[in-house]
Amino acid sequence: MILGQPDPLAVWGQWDEAAPSEILGCEARRPIERSRFEATIRDEDVAALQQALARVDSTIATISLTRAVLRRAALPMATLVKPADVIHLASTMLFHEHGGAALPFAAHDAREAIAARALGFECTGANLSLDGFLTGVH
């Protein structure tokens, strides 16, 4: 969202409460570094982007990346899930199991959304049509 990439998460910034895995900060900063090294953004833009991410960080509480999360993430999933996405899913599962609010799972990636739905989570975000995904049109 901060880099202005296509198909932004439609619910971005519209939450009253959010609880992502703490790996979100790492995931959000990697594209900034990649863009800087690929020279698609200027070095002077990096500080502004980092400040924008710091503002986002200050508005949300994250779920700690614990051994319990990693153990849960290592278990088989019902669907194919990328490594970072499985950490988000495991964090969400433990958050709900320990009495966390029933927040919808926000996904930008169709595969992650399918995995979240397979685990019984309400899902919101971009590219969430299961019909389109299953037919290869997403």
DSSP file (Angstrom, degrees, kcal/mol; ACC not computed):
  #  RESIDUE AA STRUCTURE BP1 BP2  ACC     N-H-->O    O-->H-N    N-H-->O    O-->H-N    TCO  KAPPA ALPHA  PHI   PSI    X-CA   Y-CA   Z-CA
    1    1 A M    >         0   0    0      0, 0.0     3,-1.0     0, 0.0     6,-0.0   0.000 360.0 360.0 360.0 -45.4    0.0    0.0    0.0
    2    2 A I  T 3   +     0   0    0      1,-0.3    50,-0.0     2,-0.1    51,-0.0   0.842 360.0  48.2 -66.9 -33.4    2.7    2.4    1.0
    3    3 A L  T 3  S-     0   0    0     46,-0.0    -1,-0.3     1,-0.0    46,-0.0   0.490 113.2-119.0 -84.4  -3.2    4.7    1.7   -2.3
    4    4 A G    <   +     0   0    0     -3,-1.0    -2,-0.1     1,-0.2     3,-0.1   0.843  49.3 173.3  71.6  33.6    1.5    2.2   -4.3
    5    5 A Q        -     0   0    0      1,-0.1    -1,-0.2     2,-0.1    -2,-0.0  -0.338  38.0 -87.8 -72.4 157.9    1.6   -1.4   -5.7
    6    6 A P  S    S+     0   0    0      0, 0.0    -1,-0.1     0, 0.0    -2,-0.0  -0.187 103.1  22.4 -66.0 158.6   -1.4   -2.6   -7.8
    7    7 A D  S    S-     0   0    0      1,-0.1   119,-0.1    -3,-0.1     3,-0.1   0.932  82.5-159.8  53.7  58.1   -4.5   -4.2   -6.3
    8    8 A P        -     0   0    0      0, 0.0     2,-0.4     0, 0.0    -1,-0.1  -0.245  33.2 -86.0 -65.8 156.6   -4.2   -2.8   -2.8
    9    9 A L    >   -     0   0    0      1,-0.2     3,-1.9   117,-0.1    99,-0.1  -0.490  38.5-143.8 -62.8 118.6   -6.0   -4.4    0.1
   10   10 A A  T 3  S+     0   0    0     -2,-0.4    -1,-0.2     1,-0.3    98,-0.0   0.773  95.9  51.0 -61.3 -29.1   -9.4   -2.8    0.0
   11   11 A V  T >  S+     0   0    0      2,-0.1     3,-2.3     3,-0.0    -1,-0.3   0.324  77.7 144.1 -92.3   8.6   -9.8   -2.7    3.7
   12   12 A W  T <  S-     0   0    0     -3,-1.9   113,-0.0     1,-0.3     0, 0.0  -0.236  76.6  -1.6 -54.5 125.7   -6.5   -1.0    4.4
   13   13 A G  T 3  S+     0   0    0      1,-0.1    -1,-0.3    43,-0.0    -2,-0.1   0.453 104.5 103.9  76.5   1.5   -6.6    1.4    7.3
   14   14 A Q    <   +     0   0    0     -3,-2.3     2,-0.2     2,-0.0    -2,-0.1   0.205  53.4 112.0 -98.9  15.7  -10.3    0.8    7.9
   15   15 A W        -     0   0    0     -4,-0.2     3,-0.1     1,-0.1    -3,-0.0  -0.593  51.9-162.4 -91.8 150.2   -9.9   -1.4   10.9
   16   16 A D  S    S+     0   0    0      1,-0.4     2,-0.3    -2,-0.2    -1,-0.1   0.688  88.6  13.3 -91.0 -28.6  -10.8   -0.6   14.5
   17   17 A E        -     0   0    0     43,-0.0    -1,-0.4     2,-0.0     2,-0.3  -0.994  67.9-179.0-148.3 140.7   -8.5   -3.3   15.7
   18   18 A A        -     0   0    0     -2,-0.3    43,-1.0    41,-0.2     0, 0.0  -0.988   9.9-175.8-140.7 150.2   -5.8   -5.4   14.0
   19   19 A A        +     0   0    0     -2,-0.3    43,-0.2    41,-0.1     2,-0.1  -0.498  19.2 166.3-146.0  70.9   -3.5   -8.2   15.2
   20   20 A P        -     0   0    0      0, 0.0    43,-3.0     0, 0.0     2,-0.1  -0.384  46.0 -89.7 -82.3 164.8   -1.0   -9.3   12.6
   21   21 A S  B >   -a   63   0A   0     41,-0.2     3,-2.1     1,-0.1     4,-0.2  -0.425  38.2-116.0 -64.9 148.2    2.0  -11.5   13.2
   22   22 A E  T >> S+     0   0    0     41,-2.3     3,-0.9     1,-0.3     4,-0.5   0.632 109.6  77.7 -65.9 -10.5    5.1   -9.4   14.1
   23   23 A I  H 3> S+     0   0    0     40,-0.2     4,-2.8     1,-0.2    -1,-0.3   0.660  72.5  83.8 -70.7 -12.0    6.7  -10.7   10.8
   24   24 A L  H <> S+     0   0    0     -3,-2.1     4,-2.8     1,-0.2    -1,-0.2   0.896  84.6  55.9 -55.6 -40.9    4.5   -8.1    9.1
   25   25 A G  H <> S+     0   0    0     -3,-0.9     4,-1.3    -4,-0.2    -1,-0.2   0.897 110.1  44.6 -59.8 -41.0    7.1   -5.4    9.8
   26   26 A C  H  X S+     0   0    0     -4,-0.5     4,-1.7    -3,-0.3     3,-0.3   0.937 113.8  49.4 -67.4 -47.6    9.8   -7.5    8.1
   27   27 A E  H  < S+     0   0    0     -4,-2.8    -2,-0.2     1,-0.2    -1,-0.2   0.879 111.0  50.4 -59.7 -38.3    7.6   -8.3    5.1
   28   28 A A  H  < S+     0   0    0     -4,-2.8     4,-0.5    -5,-0.2    -1,-0.2   0.801 111.3  47.8 -72.2 -28.2    6.6   -4.7    4.7
   29   29 A R  H  X S+     0   0    0     -4,-1.3     4,-2.0    -3,-0.3    -1,-0.2   0.737  95.3  72.1 -87.3 -22.9   10.2   -3.4    4.7
   30   30 A R  H  X S+     0   0    0     -4,-1.7     4,-2.9     1,-0.2     5,-0.2   0.912  95.0  52.4 -60.6 -44.0   11.7   -5.9    2.2
   31   31 A P  H  > S+     0   0    0      0, 0.0     4,-2.7     0, 0.0    -1,-0.2   0.854 106.9  54.4 -62.7 -31.2    9.9   -4.3   -0.8
   32   32 A I  H  > S+     0   0    0     -4,-0.5     4,-2.3     2,-0.2    -2,-0.2   0.953 111.8  43.5 -63.9 -48.1   11.4   -1.0    0.2
   33   33 A E  H  X S+     0   0    0     -4,-2.0     4,-2.6     2,-0.2     5,-0.2   0.921 114.1  50.4 -63.4 -43.3   14.9   -2.4    0.3
   34   34 A R  H  X S+     0   0    0     -4,-2.9     4,-2.2     1,-0.2    -1,-0.2   0.927 111.4  48.7 -60.2 -44.6   14.3   -4.3   -3.0
   35   35 A S  H  <>S+     0   0    0     -4,-2.7     5,-2.6    -5,-0.2     6,-1.1   0.880 111.0  50.7 -63.6 -38.0   13.0   -1.1   -4.6
   36   36 A R  H ><5S+     0   0    0     -4,-2.3     3,-1.0     3,-0.2    -2,-0.2   0.935 112.9  44.8 -65.2 -45.6   16.0    0.9   -3.4
   37   37 A F  H 3<5S+     0   0    0     -4,-2.6    -2,-0.2     1,-0.3    -1,-0.2   0.815 112.5  51.1 -70.2 -29.3   18.5   -1.7   -4.7
   38   38 A E  T 3<5S-     0   0    0     -4,-2.2    -1,-0.3    -5,-0.2    -2,-0.2   0.459 112.2-124.4 -83.3  -0.7   16.7   -1.9   -8.0
   39   39 A A  T < 5S+     0   0    0     -3,-1.0    -3,-0.2    -4,-0.3    -2,-0.1   0.798  75.8 125.5  61.7  32.4   16.8    1.9   -8.2
   40   40 A T  S   <S+     0   0    0     -5,-2.6     2,-0.3    -6,-0.2    -4,-0.2   0.569  76.1  34.5 -93.3 -10.8   13.0    2.2   -8.6
   41   41 A I  S    S-     0   0    0     -6,-1.1     2,-0.2    -9,-0.1    -2,-0.1  -0.966  90.9-112.1-133.5 155.9   12.9    4.5   -5.6
   42   42 A R    >>  -     0   0    0     -2,-0.3     3,-1.5     1,-0.1     4,-0.8  -0.525  25.3-116.6 -85.0 152.7   15.5    7.1   -4.5
   43   43 A D  H >> S+     0   0    0      1,-0.3     3,-0.9     2,-0.2     4,-0.7   0.862 115.9  58.8 -54.8 -37.3   17.5    6.8   -1.3
   44   44 A E  H 3> S+     0   0    0      1,-0.2     4,-0.7     2,-0.2    -1,-0.3   0.726  99.6  57.9 -69.3 -19.2   15.8    9.9    0.0
   45   45 A D  H <> S+     0   0    0     -3,-1.5     4,-2.3     1,-0.2    -1,-0.2   0.744  90.2  73.9 -77.5 -23.4   12.4    8.2   -0.3
   46   46 A V  H <X S+     0   0    0     -3,-0.9     4,-2.8    -4,-0.8     5,-0.2   0.907  93.5  50.9 -58.9 -44.7   13.4    5.3    1.9
   47   47 A A  H  X S+     0   0    0     -4,-0.7     4,-2.4     1,-0.2    -1,-0.2   0.916 110.6  48.9 -61.3 -43.2   13.2    7.4    5.1
   48   48 A A  H  X S+     0   0    0     -4,-0.7     4,-2.1     2,-0.2    -1,-0.2   0.906 112.9  47.6 -63.8 -40.7    9.7    8.7    4.3
   49   49 A L  H  X S+     0   0    0     -4,-2.3     4,-2.2     2,-0.2    -2,-0.2   0.907 111.3  50.4 -66.8 -41.4    8.6    5.1    3.5
   50   50 A Q  H  X S+     0   0    0     -4,-2.8     4,-2.2     1,-0.2    -2,-0.2   0.895 110.3  50.7 -63.2 -39.3   10.1    3.8    6.8
   51   51 A Q  H  X S+     0   0    0     -4,-2.4     4,-2.0     2,-0.2    -1,-0.2   0.891 107.8  52.8 -64.8 -39.1    8.4    6.6    8.7
   52   52 A A  H  X S+     0   0    0     -4,-2.1     4,-1.8     1,-0.2    -2,-0.2   0.911 110.4  47.7 -62.8 -41.5    5.0    5.7    7.1
   53   53 A L  H  X S+     0   0    0     -4,-2.2     4,-3.1     1,-0.2    -2,-0.2   0.882 107.8  55.5 -66.2 -37.5    5.5    2.1    8.2
   54   54 A A  H  X S+     0   0    0     -4,-2.2     4,-1.8     2,-0.2    -1,-0.2   0.878 105.9  52.3 -62.3 -36.8    6.4    3.2   11.7
   55   55 A R  H  X S+     0   0    0     -4,-2.0     4,-0.5     2,-0.2    -1,-0.2   0.908 111.0  46.8 -64.6 -41.5    3.1    5.1   11.8
   56   56 A V  H >X S+     0   0    0     -4,-1.8     3,-1.8     1,-0.2     4,-0.6   0.946 109.8  53.9 -63.2 -47.4    1.3    1.9   10.8
   57   57 A D  H >< S+     0   0    0     -4,-3.1     3,-0.9     1,-0.3    -1,-0.2   0.855 103.9  56.6 -54.4 -36.7    3.3   -0.1   13.4
   58   58 A S  H 3< S+     0   0    0     -4,-1.8    -1,-0.3     1,-0.2    -2,-0.2   0.641 103.7  54.1 -73.7 -12.4    2.2    2.3   16.1
   59   59 A T  H << S+     0   0    0     -3,-1.8     2,-0.3    -4,-0.5    -1,-0.2   0.518 105.6  55.5 -98.3  -6.0   -1.5    1.7   15.4
   60   60 A I    <<  -     0   0    0     -3,-0.9     2,-0.5    -4,-0.6   -41,-0.1  -0.940  68.3-136.9-130.9 150.0   -1.5   -2.1   15.7
   61   61 A A        -     0   0    0    -43,-1.0     2,-0.2    -2,-0.3    -3,-0.1  -0.881  29.7-144.6 -98.9 134.3   -0.6   -4.6   18.3
   62   62 A T        -     0   0    0     -2,-0.5     2,-0.6   -43,-0.2   -41,-0.2  -0.645  12.7-117.5-101.6 158.2    1.3   -7.6   16.8
   63   63 A I  B     -a   21   0A   0    -43,-3.0   -41,-2.3    -2,-0.2   -40,-0.2  -0.824  41.3-115.2 -90.1 123.8    1.2  -11.3   17.7
   64   64 A S        -     0   0    0     -2,-0.6     2,-1.3   -43,-0.2     5,-0.1  -0.255  18.2-119.0 -63.0 144.1    4.7  -12.3   18.9
   65   65 A L        +     0   0    0      4,-0.1     2,-0.2     3,-0.1    -1,-0.1  -0.716  53.6 166.7 -83.8  93.9    6.6  -14.8   16.8
   66   66 A T     >  -     0   0    0     -2,-1.3     4,-2.4     1,-0.1     5,-0.2  -0.493  54.2-102.0-106.7 172.5    6.9  -17.5   19.5
   67   67 A R  H  > S+     0   0    0      1,-0.2     4,-3.0     2,-0.2     5,-0.2   0.881 123.0  56.9 -60.4 -37.6    7.9  -21.2   19.5
   68   68 A A  H  > S+     0   0    0      2,-0.2     4,-2.3     1,-0.2    -1,-0.2   0.911 107.4  47.2 -61.8 -42.0    4.2  -22.0   19.7
   69   69 A V  H  > S+     0   0    0      2,-0.2     4,-2.8     1,-0.2    -2,-0.2   0.938 113.6  47.9 -63.8 -46.4    3.5  -20.1   16.5
   70   70 A L  H  X S+     0   0    0     -4,-2.4     4,-1.4     2,-0.2    -2,-0.2   0.892 111.2  50.5 -64.3 -39.0    6.5  -21.7   14.8
   71   71 A R  H  X S+     0   0    0     -4,-3.0     4,-0.5     2,-0.2     3,-0.3   0.931 112.9  46.4 -62.8 -44.2    5.4  -25.2   15.9
   72   72 A R  H >< S+     0   0    0     -4,-2.3     3,-1.2     1,-0.2    -2,-0.2   0.905 110.3  53.6 -64.3 -40.6    1.8  -24.6   14.7
   73   73 A A  H 3< S+     0   0    0     -4,-2.8    -1,-0.2     1,-0.3    -2,-0.2   0.774 102.8  58.8 -65.6 -25.3    3.2  -23.2   11.4
   74   74 A A  H 3< S+     0   0    0     -4,-1.4    -1,-0.3    -3,-0.3    -2,-0.2   0.621  87.5  95.9 -79.7 -12.9    5.2  -26.4   10.9
   75   75 A L  S << S-     0   0    0     -3,-1.2    -3,-0.0    -4,-0.5     0, 0.0  -0.383  91.0 -86.5 -75.2 156.1    2.1  -28.6   11.0
   76   76 A P        -     0   0    0      0, 0.0     2,-0.3     0, 0.0    -1,-0.1  -0.289  42.9-147.9 -60.5 146.3    0.4  -29.7    7.8
   77   77 A M        -     0   0    0      2,-0.2     4,-0.1    -3,-0.1    38,-0.0  -0.782  20.9-120.9-112.3 159.6   -2.2  -27.3    6.3
   78   78 A A  S    S+     0   0    0     -2,-0.3     2,-0.3    37,-0.2    -1,-0.1   0.713  96.0  27.4 -72.1 -20.9   -5.3  -28.1    4.3
   79   79 A T  S    S-     0   0    0     36,-0.0     2,-0.3    33,-0.0    -2,-0.2  -0.850 100.3 -78.2-135.5 169.2   -4.0  -26.1    1.3
   80   80 A L        +     0   0    0     -2,-0.3     2,-0.4     1,-0.0    35,-0.2  -0.568  54.4 179.4 -70.7 126.9   -0.8  -25.0   -0.2
   81   81 A V        -     0   0    0     -2,-0.3    -4,-0.1    -4,-0.1    31,-0.0  -0.996  27.7-121.8-137.3 135.5    0.6  -22.0    1.8
   82   82 A K     >  -     0   0    0     -2,-0.4     4,-2.4     1,-0.1     5,-0.2  -0.374  36.3-107.0 -70.1 154.6    3.8  -19.9    1.4
   83   83 A P  H  > S+     0   0    0      0, 0.0     4,-1.3     0, 0.0    -1,-0.1   0.889 118.0  43.6 -53.9 -48.3    6.1  -19.9    4.4
   84   84 A A  H  > S+     0   0    0      1,-0.2     4,-1.7     2,-0.2     3,-0.1   0.894 113.5  52.7 -66.3 -37.1    5.4  -16.3    5.6
   85   85 A D  H  > S+     0   0    0      1,-0.2     4,-2.6     2,-0.2    -1,-0.2   0.878 104.4  55.2 -66.0 -37.1    1.6  -16.8    5.0
   86   86 A V  H  X S+     0   0    0     -4,-2.4     4,-2.7     1,-0.2    -1,-0.2   0.837 105.4  53.6 -66.5 -30.0    1.6  -20.0    7.2
   87   87 A I  H  X S+     0   0    0     -4,-1.3     4,-2.5    -5,-0.2    -1,-0.2   0.908 109.0  48.5 -68.2 -41.3    3.2  -17.9   10.0
   88   88 A H  H  X S+     0   0    0     -4,-1.7     4,-2.3     2,-0.2    -2,-0.2   0.925 113.8  47.2 -61.9 -43.3    0.3  -15.4    9.7
   89   89 A L  H  X S+     0   0    0     -4,-2.6     4,-2.7     2,-0.2    -2,-0.2   0.927 112.6  48.2 -65.0 -44.7   -2.2  -18.2    9.7
   90   90 A A  H  X S+     0   0    0     -4,-2.7     4,-2.4     1,-0.2     5,-0.2   0.905 111.2  51.3 -62.5 -41.4   -0.6  -20.0   12.7
   91   91 A S  H  X S+     0   0    0     -4,-2.5     4,-2.4     1,-0.2    -1,-0.2   0.920 111.5  47.7 -60.3 -43.8   -0.5  -16.7   14.6
   92   92 A T  H  X S+     0   0    0     -4,-2.3     4,-2.5     2,-0.2     5,-0.2   0.906 109.5  52.7 -65.3 -42.4   -4.2  -16.1   13.9
   93   93 A M  H  X S+     0   0    0     -4,-2.7     4,-2.5     1,-0.2    -2,-0.2   0.946 113.7  42.7 -58.5 -48.2   -5.1  -19.6   15.0
   94   94 A L  H  X S+     0   0    0     -4,-2.4     4,-1.8     2,-0.2     6,-0.2   0.880 110.8  56.2 -67.4 -37.4   -3.3  -19.2   18.3
   95   95 A F  H  <>S+     0   0    0     -4,-2.4     5,-2.8    -5,-0.2    -1,-0.2   0.936 112.5  42.0 -57.5 -48.0   -4.7  -15.7   18.8
   96   96 A H  H ><5S+     0   0    0     -4,-2.5     3,-1.5     1,-0.2    -2,-0.2   0.894 112.0  54.2 -67.7 -40.6   -8.3  -17.1   18.4
   97   97 A E  H 3<5S+     0   0    0     -4,-2.5    -1,-0.2     1,-0.3    -2,-0.2   0.789 106.9  52.7 -65.2 -26.8   -7.6  -20.1   20.6
   98   98 A H  T 3<5S-     0   0    0     -4,-1.8    -1,-0.3    -5,-0.2    -2,-0.2   0.071 130.3 -89.7 -99.4  24.2   -6.3  -17.9   23.4
   99   99 A G  T < 5S+     0   0    0     -3,-1.5    -3,-0.2     1,-0.2    -2,-0.1   0.605  71.2 157.3  86.8  12.3   -9.4  -15.7   23.4
  100  100 A G      < -     0   0    0     -5,-2.8    -1,-0.2    -6,-0.2   -81,-0.0  -0.319  53.8 -82.7 -66.9 155.4   -8.4  -13.0   20.9
  101  101 A A        -     0   0    0      1,-0.1     2,-2.2    -2,-0.0    -1,-0.1  -0.183  43.2-107.4 -56.6 149.3  -11.2  -11.1   19.2
  102  102 A A        +     0   0    0     -3,-0.1    -1,-0.1    -6,-0.0    -6,-0.0  -0.495  55.3 170.8 -80.3  71.8  -12.8  -12.8   16.2
  103  103 A L        -     0   0    0     -2,-2.2    19,-0.2     1,-0.1     2,-0.1  -0.563  37.8-106.5 -82.2 146.7  -11.3  -10.4   13.7
  104  104 A P        -     0   0    0      0, 0.0     2,-0.6     0, 0.0    19,-0.2  -0.429  33.9-113.2 -68.9 150.8  -11.6  -11.2   10.0
  105  105 A F  E     -b  123   0B   0     17,-3.2    19,-2.5    -2,-0.1     2,-0.6  -0.769  28.6-148.0 -85.8 118.6   -8.4  -12.5    8.3
  106  106 A A  E     +b  124   0B   0     -2,-0.6     2,-0.4    17,-0.2    19,-0.2  -0.794  23.0 176.2 -92.6 123.0   -7.2   -9.8    5.8
  107  107 A A  E     -b  125   0B   0     17,-2.6    19,-0.5    -2,-0.6     3,-0.0  -0.976  29.9-177.3-130.4 140.7   -5.5  -11.4    2.8
  108  108 A H  S    S+     0   0    0     -2,-0.4     2,-0.4    17,-0.2    -1,-0.1   0.652  75.2  72.6 -99.2 -25.2   -4.0   -9.8   -0.3
  109  109 A D  S  > S-     0   0    0      1,-0.1     4,-2.2    19,-0.0     5,-0.2  -0.784  73.7-143.7 -99.3 131.2   -3.1  -13.2   -1.8
  110  110 A A  H  > S+     0   0    0     -2,-0.4     4,-2.4     1,-0.2     5,-0.2   0.881 101.3  51.7 -62.3 -40.2   -5.7  -15.6   -3.1
  111  111 A R  H  > S+     0   0    0      1,-0.2     4,-2.3     2,-0.2    -1,-0.2   0.911 110.1  49.2 -63.9 -41.0   -3.9  -18.7   -1.9
  112  112 A E  H  > S+     0   0    0      1,-0.2     4,-2.5     2,-0.2    -1,-0.2   0.898 110.4  51.6 -64.0 -39.7   -3.6  -17.3    1.6
  113  113 A A  H  X S+     0   0    0     -4,-2.2     4,-2.6     2,-0.2    -2,-0.2   0.909 109.2  49.6 -63.6 -42.1   -7.3  -16.4    1.6
  114  114 A I  H  X S+     0   0    0     -4,-2.4     4,-2.5     2,-0.2    -2,-0.2   0.919 111.2  49.6 -62.9 -42.9   -8.2  -20.0    0.6
  115  115 A A  H  X S+     0   0    0     -4,-2.3     4,-1.2     2,-0.2    -2,-0.2   0.914 111.0  49.8 -61.9 -42.5   -6.0  -21.3    3.4
  116  116 A A  H  <>S+     0   0    0     -4,-2.5     5,-2.4     1,-0.2     3,-0.4   0.918 112.0  47.5 -62.6 -43.6   -7.7  -19.0    5.9
  117  117 A R  H ><5S+     0   0    0     -4,-2.6     3,-1.6     1,-0.2    -1,-0.2   0.882 106.7  57.2 -65.1 -37.5  -11.1  -20.0    4.8
  118  118 A A  H 3<5S+     0   0    0     -4,-2.5    -1,-0.2     1,-0.3    -2,-0.2   0.794 105.8  51.9 -63.1 -26.5  -10.1  -23.7    5.0
  119  119 A L  T 3<5S-     0   0    0     -4,-1.2    -1,-0.3    -3,-0.4    -2,-0.2   0.437 125.4-104.7 -88.3  -0.7   -9.3  -23.0    8.6
  120  120 A G  T < 5S+     0   0    0     -3,-1.6     2,-0.3     1,-0.3    -3,-0.2   0.589  71.3 143.4  92.6  11.4  -12.7  -21.5    9.2
  121  121 A F      < -     0   0    0     -5,-2.4    -1,-0.3    -6,-0.2     2,-0.3  -0.631  55.3-119.1 -86.6 141.6  -11.7  -17.8    9.3
  122  122 A E        -     0   0    0     -2,-0.3   -17,-3.2   -19,-0.2     2,-0.4  -0.596  40.6-153.4 -66.8 138.8  -13.9  -15.1    7.9
  123  123 A C  E     +b  105   0B   0     -2,-0.3     2,-0.3   -19,-0.2   -17,-0.2  -0.943  20.1 177.7-127.4 142.7  -11.7  -13.5    5.2
  124  124 A T  E     +b  106   0B   0    -19,-2.5   -17,-2.6    -2,-0.4     2,-0.3  -0.963  32.7  70.3-137.1 154.4  -11.6  -10.0    3.7
  125  125 A G  E    S-b  107   0B   0     -2,-0.3     3,-0.4   -19,-0.2   -17,-0.2  -0.870  74.8 -31.3 137.7-169.3   -9.3   -8.4    1.1
  126  126 A A  S    S+     0   0    0    -19,-0.5  -117,-0.1    -2,-0.3   -19,-0.0  -0.470 111.2  16.1 -85.0 154.9   -8.5   -8.3   -2.5
  127  127 A N  S    S+     0   0    0     -2,-0.1    -1,-0.2     1,-0.1   -14,-0.1   0.871  75.5 142.6  57.2  45.4   -8.6  -11.2   -5.0
  128  128 A L        +     0   0    0     -3,-0.4     2,-0.7   -15,-0.1    -1,-0.1   0.266  18.6 124.9-103.9  13.3  -10.8  -13.4   -2.8
  129  129 A S     >  -     0   0    0      1,-0.2     4,-2.1     9,-0.1     5,-0.2  -0.621  41.1-166.6 -75.2 113.8  -13.0  -15.0   -5.4
  130  130 A L  H  > S+     0   0    0     -2,-0.7     4,-2.8     2,-0.2     5,-0.2   0.880  88.1  55.2 -66.3 -37.1  -12.7  -18.8   -4.9
  131  131 A D  H  > S+     0   0    0      1,-0.2     4,-1.5     2,-0.2     6,-0.3   0.945 110.3  44.9 -61.9 -46.7  -14.4  -19.4   -8.2
  132  132 A G  H  4>S+     0   0    0      1,-0.2     5,-2.4     2,-0.2     4,-0.3   0.887 114.6  48.8 -63.6 -39.5  -11.9  -17.2  -10.1
  133  133 A F  H ><5S+     0   0    0     -4,-2.1     3,-1.3     1,-0.2    -2,-0.2   0.932 109.5  51.0 -66.8 -44.6   -8.9  -18.7   -8.2
  134  134 A L  H 3<5S+     0   0    0     -4,-2.8    -1,-0.2     1,-0.3    -2,-0.2   0.776 112.5  46.7 -68.0 -24.9  -10.0  -22.3   -8.8
  135  135 A T  T 3<5S-     0   0    0     -4,-1.5    -1,-0.3     2,-0.2    -2,-0.2   0.433 119.2-109.3 -94.3   1.1  -10.4  -21.7  -12.6
  136  136 A G  T < 5S+     0   0    0     -3,-1.3     2,-0.7    -4,-0.3    -3,-0.2   0.542  86.0 116.0  86.5   6.1   -7.1  -19.9  -12.8
  137  137 A V      <       0   0    0     -5,-2.4    -2,-0.2    -6,-0.3    -1,-0.2  -0.893 360.0 360.0-110.9 102.4   -8.6  -16.5  -13.3
  138  138 A H              0   0    0     -2,-0.7    -1,-0.2    -5,-0.1    -5,-0.1   0.345 360.0 360.0-146.5 360.0   -7.7  -14.2  -10.4
